[in-house]
Amino acid sequence: MIKSPIKWAGGKTRVMPELLKHLPKADCLIEPFVGSGTVFMNTEYRHYVLCDNNLNLINFFRQLTGRPEDTISACRWVFSGGNNAEEFYKRRAEFNSLTQKADLDPDAALLHAAYFSYLNRHTYNGLYRENLKGEFNSPFGKYAAPYFPENEMRRFAEKANDTKAVFIDGDFRHTIPDVLQLAYDAVIYCDPPYIPASKTANFTAYGKPFTLDDHRDLVATLLDAHRQHSTRAVISNSDTPETREIYSAFNLHPLS
């Protein structure tokens, strides 16, 4: 399996061989919850529309695709000398400061992407978490030698450019219908935050809860896409009674 340049909760590397069996052939793959981009990296569609409601993630992908060498150089510079708690929290504060600005000029957007990559590799398990103010607040991971994913970044940028991948930040309720106005012969792959296996488990999307009603809205959006455009959809989630009830309109296939 080809690895993503970032670590991400819920990455699909382990289940990709099984998942590939369930992804239909089409000209274009639409991902409303692109996450790490592992599915993108391990499929062979001619075109991709990759969406997420995490603007910081999408900015990293945009910078990496549009300015690959500059992005890799900026990441290398930010990584340098940064593997200690003092430098980590300094860089985290600078990242949050840039995040709060409404519009970033090209150089600031590039630096923001480099901080994103640095934090992803230096925080515990690559966990992306925000507080109620929208500030990234995951702690220092204390790794002996954080990996610098130069090869993975180059492969991602190469594939994104070869397929003319489009990156969109936004909520699935808007991205799915908007993209389908333009996409031809598309299939949608959704990997939303998982429904918890127990009542005490918690599920969030970047610090914001992804509720059962959000899952119901996703089903309604996908069914509407099928009615209007005959667009097929594949969804990954946990196997719980709530999942089976909410997604009962779909064929269910357990993944090992």
Secondary structure, DSSP 8 states (H G I E B T S, - for coil): ----SS--TT--TTTHHHHHTT----SEEEETT-TT-HHHHT---SEEEEEES-HHHHHHHHHHHHSHHHHHHHHHHHHTT--SHHHHHHHHHHHHHHHTSS---HHHHHHHHHHHHHHHHHBGGG---B-TTS-B---B---SS----HHHHHHHHHHHHHTT-EEEES-HHHHHHHHHTT-SSEEEEE------SSTT---EETTEE--HHHHHHHHHHHHHHHHHH--EEEE-----HHHHHHTTTS------
